[in-house]
Amino acid sequence: MLSLADRAAAPAHVLVRLLDRESVLLNLETERYFGLDETGTRMWQLVTDAPSLDVAYEQLLAEFDVEPELLRSNYLELLDRLVDNGLLQVLPANVGTAPAI
């Protein structure tokens, strides 16, 4: 189960190519590829750059004119599909970060 406090990263075995405003993700281990439309591509960009899934969600909410619950549902559905297909890795927010001093 995903937590919006978690963060996401692209696994090393995933190749991403942007084509205009869309993208293609290739899982080099399974040799399966997936296409993302403009909205899915923007979700991918934000989720792989943000410090948490929640920060990416809030940014999407600011960018798109959509009901919050509909966005949350679509966002989590996409993340689940990407994780299930080995295209996205979700980590606890504190894993791989420098400790606070």
C-alpha positions in Angstrom: 0.0 0.0 0.0 1.4 3.4 -1.0 1.7 6.2 1.5 1.8 9.7 0.2 4.7 10.3 2.7 6.8 7.9 0.6 9.0 9.0 -2.2 9.5 7.5 -5.7 12.4 6.9 -8.0 13.0 5.4 -11.4 14.7 2.0 -11.1 18.1 1.7 -13.0 16.6 -0.8 -15.4 14.0 1.7 -16.7 14.7 3.7 -19.8 12.5 6.9 -20.2 12.2 8.8 -23.5 10.1 12.0 -23.8 8.3 12.5 -27.1 6.8 15.9 -27.3 4.6 16.0 -24.2 4.2 12.2 -24.0 6.7 9.6 -22.9 7.7 5.9 -23.3 9.0 3.9 -20.5 10.9 0.7 -21.2 11.6 -1.9 -18.6 14.9 -3.4 -19.8 14.5 -6.5 -17.6 11.1 -7.5 -19.0 11.5 -5.8 -22.4 8.0 -4.4 -22.0 7.3 -0.7 -22.8 4.5 1.6 -21.7 3.3 4.8 -23.1 2.2 7.7 -21.0 0.0 10.5 -22.3 0.6 14.2 -21.4 -1.0 13.9 -18.0 0.7 10.7 -17.1 4.0 12.1 -18.3 3.6 15.1 -16.0 2.7 12.8 -13.1 5.9 10.8 -13.8 8.1 13.9 -14.0 6.8 15.3 -10.7 6.7 12.0 -8.7 10.3 11.1 -9.7 11.6 14.6 -8.8 9.6 15.4 -5.6 10.8 14.6 -2.1 7.5 12.7 -1.5 4.4 11.5 -3.3 2.3 14.0 -1.4 4.5 17.0 -2.7 4.0 15.7 -6.2 0.2 15.3 -5.7 0.0 18.9 -4.3 1.9 20.2 -7.4 -0.5 18.3 -9.7 -3.4 19.7 -7.9 -2.1 23.2 -8.4 -1.4 22.6 -12.1 -4.6 20.8 -13.1 -8.2 21.9 -12.8 -9.6 18.7 -11.3 -11.5 17.5 -8.2 -8.9 16.5 -5.6 -10.4 13.1 -5.0 -10.5 12.3 -8.7 -6.9 13.3 -9.1 -5.9 11.3 -6.0 -7.6 8.2 -7.4 -6.0 8.5 -10.8 -2.6 9.4 -9.4 -2.6 6.4 -7.0 -3.9 4.1 -9.8 -1.1 5.2 -12.1 1.6 4.8 -9.4 0.3 1.3 -8.5 0.4 0.2 -12.2 3.9 1.6 -12.6 5.1 -0.2 -9.4 3.4 -3.4 -10.4 5.2 -3.3 -13.8 8.7 -2.5 -12.3 8.7 1.0 -13.8 8.7 2.9 -10.5 10.3 2.2 -7.1 8.6 3.6 -4.0 10.7 4.0 -0.9 10.0 5.3 2.6 10.7 9.1 2.7 13.7 8.7 5.0 15.6 6.0 3.0 18.6 7.2 1.1 18.5 10.7 2.6 21.2 12.3 4.7 20.5 12.4 8.4 19.7 15.7 10.0 22.4 17.2 12.1 
